[in-house]
Amino acid sequence: ADEPEMSTRRPSPVRTLVVGLVFAVAAGGCWAFSSTLRNRDTILNEASAIAKSEPVREEFAWQISEAIAPHSAASAADAMTLANEVGRKVVETPAFEQAFTAALPAIYAQTIEGAPGDVVLDAGLVNEAFASVGVTPPPNLALTAFRDKMPDLRGPIDVVHTLAPLLGVLAAITILLGLAMAPQRGRAVLRIGRWLVASG
């Protein structure tokens, strides 16, 4: 008896093109991510927005409230509530924003360049922030970006930076393969163009 012939299915040109376009978008995203973080000026230009971000405000508000009334059984609940309110008000002041902005280059060096050591915010500006809300700062207060609490982004950035060209090569190969298989290449190219315009 004759053996049944094994049929081989060719990959769909449309699916191949879609996969290639996904690779292209991923490559662009990786490149944009790594390029942005590696550009020191770009990050420093966003100092005001970073200073106003919730993670930054939460960290330094906690340091302030902890210095005023440590969060422990020894502190009264009312005192801790008041300390929390003071901390929140201080980190929302323009003076605190200035203090954080002045420290951001050193914080950038910590997280992106792997610089050692903690970063202490300018004491004069911190005192000014307290004065603006009518509160005397606790003695020996030093608002600090601790090195061991900061993420080390060198490894992830290097990985993403390496992935960008690899994904770009995969995108080019896959898109060319999809175009080669497409019965109407002109229409396929038009679809790619429309997709790229729609994706921004």
Secondary structure, 3 states (H helix, E strand, C coil): CCCCCCCCCCCCHHHHHHHHHHHHHHHHHHHHHHHHHHCHHHHHCCHHHHHCCHHHHHHHHHHHHHHHCCCCCCCCHHHHHHHHHHHHHHHCCHHHHHHHHHHHHHHHHHHCCCCCCCEECCHHHHHHHHHHCCCCCCCCCCCEECHHHCCCCHHHHHHHHHHHHHHHHHHHHHHHHHHHHCCCHHHHHHHHHHHHHHCC
